[in-house]
């Protein structure tokens, strides 16, 4: 069995640890001689050191909760903390979680929690400075960001799926890739990098930071090419059923009318932004709106 086929079989077997899958990928990366793929594999195996290198699927929108005490024995436990009660420059701590842990650590975490959520404790200074401003006449005793078990499992599933997509794409171009250094001359390093950017980081890598100054420089969609639009949306994390609904919305909006973003497509974008706000899509709502509008405008041939 070829190394690519072995990686594919491991990727579709839920009993195989993601860490073991990535060790095989490290062998492939070395044989391909591609530094981008190898560095990504190493970071997933060893953990990330900074936000700059963190992929979008490791940035989660979360809710914060806290325990509060007030006069006359009044107390609140596990109370939701609205982000608007915290000054804007500190809100990132309230509703964003950056997951730096290695895949091995994440897998062990899932083993040790049978349901429930994970907690990331707020910095003590944040509690002491703003804890008295969250609920009237009450002080915050403790606060934490809550991360669902499903969100952690989703990170591991994303790594597994991207490895599968990458290996399938490489095999399509060069079936013997990974079988030996000499055979890998059939596929150029530039082609491997292209496949990596498309299937591992995705063509929407700028989404990772979910920043307000986001610009989708790498997004290029030919007017009327729905297959390319679909590929970009899938890479961004949308589901096939959502993309099918978009196509129906476009067809409905443009019956007998000039091509444009109509009411049904606008409603569809709103629904997708709603998903982003709940963390299902795992990017910010502002970024989701910008990306979707840009992608659909390019497909329809509208000004960016």
C-alpha positions as CSV (number, residue, x, y, z in Angstrom):
1,X,0.0,0.0,0.0
2,X,1.3,3.4,-0.9
3,X,2.0,6.1,1.8
4,X,-0.8,8.2,0.4
5,X,-3.3,5.4,0.5
6,X,-2.2,4.6,4.1
7,X,-2.7,8.2,5.1
8,X,-6.2,8.2,3.5
9,X,-7.2,5.0,5.2
10,X,-6.0,6.3,8.6
11,X,-7.9,9.6,8.0
12,X,-11.2,8.0,7.4
13,X,-10.8,5.6,10.4
14,X,-12.2,7.4,13.5
15,X,-10.3,4.9,15.8
16,X,-7.0,6.2,14.6
17,X,-5.6,9.0,16.7
18,X,-5.0,12.3,14.8
19,X,-1.5,12.4,16.3
20,X,-0.7,9.0,14.7
21,X,-2.1,10.2,11.4
22,X,0.1,13.3,11.5
23,X,3.2,11.3,12.2
24,X,2.6,9.5,8.8
25,X,2.0,13.0,7.3
26,X,5.4,14.1,8.5
27,X,7.1,11.3,6.6
28,X,5.1,12.4,3.5
29,X,6.1,16.0,4.0
30,X,9.8,15.1,4.2
31,X,9.6,13.0,1.1
32,X,7.8,15.7,-0.8
33,X,10.4,18.2,0.4
34,X,7.7,20.8,1.2
35,X,8.4,23.1,4.2
36,X,4.9,24.5,4.4
37,X,3.2,21.2,4.8
38,X,5.9,20.0,7.2
39,X,5.7,23.1,9.4
40,X,1.9,22.7,9.6
41,X,2.3,19.1,10.7
42,X,4.9,20.0,13.3
43,X,2.7,22.7,14.7
44,X,-0.3,20.4,15.0
45,X,1.9,17.8,16.7
46,X,3.8,20.1,19.0
47,X,1.3,22.9,19.6
48,X,1.3,26.6,18.4
49,X,3.3,29.3,19.9
50,X,1.6,32.5,18.7
51,X,-1.7,33.8,17.3
52,X,0.1,34.7,14.0
53,X,0.5,31.1,12.9
54,X,-2.9,29.9,14.3
55,X,-5.3,28.6,11.6
56,X,-8.9,29.8,11.6
57,X,-10.2,26.5,12.8
58,X,-8.4,27.0,16.1
59,X,-10.0,30.3,16.8
60,X,-13.3,29.9,18.5
61,X,-16.1,32.4,19.4
62,X,-17.2,31.5,23.0
63,X,-19.3,32.8,25.8
64,X,-18.0,33.8,29.3
65,X,-19.7,33.0,32.6
66,X,-19.0,33.9,36.2
67,X,-20.0,33.5,39.8
68,X,-21.1,36.7,41.6
69,X,-21.9,37.8,45.1
70,X,-24.0,40.7,46.3
71,X,-25.5,42.2,49.4
72,X,-27.7,40.3,51.8
73,X,-26.4,36.9,50.7
74,X,-27.4,37.5,47.1
75,X,-25.5,35.4,44.6
76,X,-25.4,34.4,41.0
77,X,-23.7,31.2,39.7
78,X,-22.8,30.3,36.2
79,X,-24.2,33.7,35.0
80,X,-23.6,34.7,31.4
81,X,-21.3,37.7,31.1
82,X,-22.4,40.1,28.2
83,X,-19.4,41.2,26.3
84,X,-20.7,44.8,26.2
85,X,-20.1,45.1,30.0
86,X,-16.4,44.9,29.3
87,X,-14.4,47.8,27.6
88,X,-14.1,47.2,23.9
89,X,-10.3,46.8,24.0
90,X,-10.6,43.8,26.4
91,X,-13.6,42.1,24.9
92,X,-11.5,39.6,23.0
93,X,-10.7,37.9,26.3
94,X,-14.5,37.5,26.9
95,X,-15.7,36.0,23.6
96,X,-12.6,34.6,21.8
97,X,-10.6,31.5,22.5
98,X,-7.3,30.7,20.9
99,X,-6.5,27.0,21.0
100,X,-2.7,26.5,21.0
101,X,-2.6,22.9,22.3
102,X,-1.1,20.0,20.3
103,X,-3.5,17.5,18.8
104,X,-2.3,14.9,21.4
105,X,-3.3,17.3,24.2
106,X,-6.7,17.9,22.6
107,X,-7.3,14.2,22.3
108,X,-6.4,13.6,25.9
109,X,-8.7,16.4,26.9
110,X,-11.6,14.8,25.2
111,X,-10.9,11.5,26.9
112,X,-11.0,13.2,30.3
113,X,-14.3,15.0,29.9
114,X,-17.4,12.9,29.5
115,X,-19.7,15.6,28.3
116,X,-19.8,19.2,29.6
117,X,-17.6,22.1,28.6
118,X,-14.0,23.1,29.1
119,X,-13.1,26.2,30.9
120,X,-10.5,28.9,30.3
121,X,-10.2,31.1,33.4
122,X,-10.1,34.8,33.0
123,X,-6.9,36.7,34.0
124,X,-7.3,37.8,37.7
125,X,-6.5,41.4,36.7
126,X,-9.5,41.5,34.3
127,X,-11.8,40.3,37.1
128,X,-10.4,42.8,39.6
129,X,-10.7,45.8,37.2
130,X,-14.1,45.1,35.7
131,X,-15.8,42.5,37.8
132,X,-17.8,45.1,39.7
133,X,-19.3,46.5,36.5
134,X,-21.0,43.4,35.1
135,X,-24.1,43.0,37.3
136,X,-25.3,46.0,39.4
137,X,-24.3,45.9,43.0
138,X,-22.6,42.6,42.6
139,X,-18.9,41.6,42.5
140,X,-17.4,38.9,40.3
141,X,-15.7,36.1,42.3
142,X,-14.6,34.1,39.3
143,X,-15.0,34.1,35.5
144,X,-14.2,31.8,32.7
145,X,-14.7,31.2,28.9
146,X,-16.7,28.1,28.2
147,X,-15.6,25.9,25.3
148,X,-17.9,23.0,24.2
149,X,-16.6,19.5,23.9
150,X,-17.9,19.6,20.3
151,X,-15.8,22.6,19.5
152,X,-12.6,20.7,20.5
153,X,-13.7,17.6,18.6
154,X,-14.4,19.9,15.6
155,X,-10.7,21.0,15.6
156,X,-9.5,17.4,15.4
157,X,-12.1,16.5,12.7
158,X,-10.9,19.5,10.7
159,X,-7.3,18.4,10.8
160,X,-8.3,14.9,9.8
161,X,-10.5,16.1,6.9
162,X,-7.8,18.5,5.6
163,X,-5.2,15.7,5.7
164,X,-7.6,13.5,3.7
165,X,-8.3,16.3,1.1
166,X,-4.6,17.1,0.8
167,X,-3.6,13.5,0.2
168,X,-6.3,12.9,-2.3
169,X,-5.4,16.0,-4.3
170,X,-1.7,15.0,-4.3
171,X,-2.5,11.5,-5.4
172,X,-4.6,12.9,-8.3
173,X,-1.6,14.8,-9.6
174,X,1.1,12.3,-8.7
175,X,0.0,8.8,-7.6
176,X,3.6,7.8,-6.7
177,X,4.2,10.9,-4.5
178,X,5.7,9.9,-1.1
179,X,7.0,6.5,-2.3
180,X,10.6,7.7,-2.5
181,X,12.6,10.9,-3.1
182,X,13.3,10.1,-6.8
183,X,9.7,9.4,-7.6
184,X,8.6,12.7,-6.1
185,X,10.3,14.6,-8.9
186,X,7.1,14.1,-10.9
187,X,5.4,16.8,-8.7
188,X,7.0,20.2,-8.2
189,X,7.3,21.9,-4.8
190,X,5.2,24.7,-6.2
191,X,2.4,22.4,-7.0
192,X,2.5,20.8,-3.5
193,X,2.4,24.3,-2.0
194,X,-0.6,25.1,-4.2
195,X,-2.4,22.0,-3.0
196,X,-1.5,22.7,0.6
197,X,-2.8,26.3,0.4
198,X,-6.1,25.1,-1.1
199,X,-6.8,22.0,1.0
200,X,-5.1,22.7,4.3
201,X,-5.0,26.4,5.0
202,X,-7.7,27.1,2.3
203,X,-7.8,30.1,0.0
204,X,-9.4,32.1,2.8
205,X,-6.5,32.0,5.2
206,X,-6.9,35.7,6.0
207,X,-10.1,34.8,7.8
208,X,-8.1,33.2,10.6
209,X,-7.6,36.5,12.5
210,X,-11.2,37.5,12.2
211,X,-10.1,41.1,12.3
212,X,-12.1,44.2,11.4
213,X,-9.6,45.3,8.7
214,X,-9.9,42.0,6.8
215,X,-9.3,42.1,3.1
216,X,-9.8,39.0,1.0
217,X,-6.9,39.4,-1.3
218,X,-6.6,35.8,-2.3
219,X,-10.2,35.3,-3.2
220,X,-10.6,35.0,-7.0
221,X,-13.9,33.7,-8.5
222,X,-14.7,33.8,-12.2
223,X,-18.0,35.3,-13.0
224,X,-20.7,32.6,-13.4
225,X,-18.4,29.7,-12.2
226,X,-20.4,28.2,-9.4
227,X,-18.0,25.3,-9.0
228,X,-15.2,27.7,-7.9
229,X,-17.6,29.6,-5.7
230,X,-18.6,26.2,-4.1
231,X,-15.0,25.3,-3.6
232,X,-14.2,28.5,-1.8
233,X,-17.3,28.2,0.4
234,X,-16.5,24.6,1.3
235,X,-12.9,25.6,2.2
236,X,-14.3,28.3,4.5
237,X,-16.3,25.7,6.4
238,X,-19.8,26.0,5.0
239,X,-21.8,22.8,4.5
240,X,-23.0,21.4,1.2
241,X,-26.6,21.9,2.1
242,X,-26.0,25.6,2.8
243,X,-24.3,26.0,-0.6
244,X,-27.3,24.3,-2.2
245,X,-29.6,26.8,-0.5
246,X,-27.5,29.7,-1.8
247,X,-27.9,28.4,-5.4
248,X,-31.6,28.2,-5.0
249,X,-31.7,31.7,-3.6
250,X,-29.8,33.0,-6.5
251,X,-32.0,31.3,-9.0
252,X,-35.1,32.7,-7.3
253,X,-33.8,36.2,-7.1
254,X,-32.7,36.4,-10.7
255,X,-35.8,35.1,-12.5
256,X,-36.5,37.7,-15.1
257,X,-34.3,40.3,-13.3
258,X,-30.8,41.6,-13.8
259,X,-28.2,39.6,-11.9
260,X,-27.6,41.0,-8.4
261,X,-27.7,40.3,-4.7
262,X,-31.4,40.1,-4.1
263,X,-33.7,39.5,-1.2
264,X,-33.3,35.7,-1.0
265,X,-29.5,35.8,-1.2
266,X,-29.5,38.6,1.4
267,X,-31.5,36.5,3.7
268,X,-29.2,33.5,3.1
269,X,-26.1,35.7,4.0
270,X,-27.9,36.7,7.2
271,X,-28.5,33.1,8.1
272,X,-24.8,32.3,7.6
273,X,-23.7,35.3,9.7
274,X,-26.0,33.9,12.4
275,X,-24.2,30.6,12.2
276,X,-20.9,32.5,12.5
277,X,-22.1,34.3,15.6
278,X,-22.9,31.0,17.4
279,X,-19.4,29.6,16.7
280,X,-20.6,26.9,14.3
281,X,-18.5,28.4,11.5
282,X,-15.7,29.5,13.9
283,X,-15.0,32.9,12.4
284,X,-16.3,36.3,13.4
285,X,-19.5,37.8,12.1
286,X,-17.8,40.8,10.4
287,X,-15.4,38.5,8.6
288,X,-18.3,36.2,7.5
289,X,-20.2,39.1,6.1
290,X,-17.2,40.5,4.2
291,X,-16.2,37.1,2.8
292,X,-19.6,36.0,1.7
293,X,-20.5,39.3,0.1
294,X,-17.1,39.4,-1.8
295,X,-17.4,35.8,-3.0
296,X,-21.0,36.2,-4.2
297,X,-20.3,39.6,-5.8
298,X,-17.4,38.1,-7.8
299,X,-19.6,35.2,-8.9
300,X,-22.3,37.6,-10.1
301,X,-19.8,39.9,-11.8
302,X,-20.6,42.8,-9.5
303,X,-18.1,45.4,-8.3
304,X,-16.0,44.2,-5.3
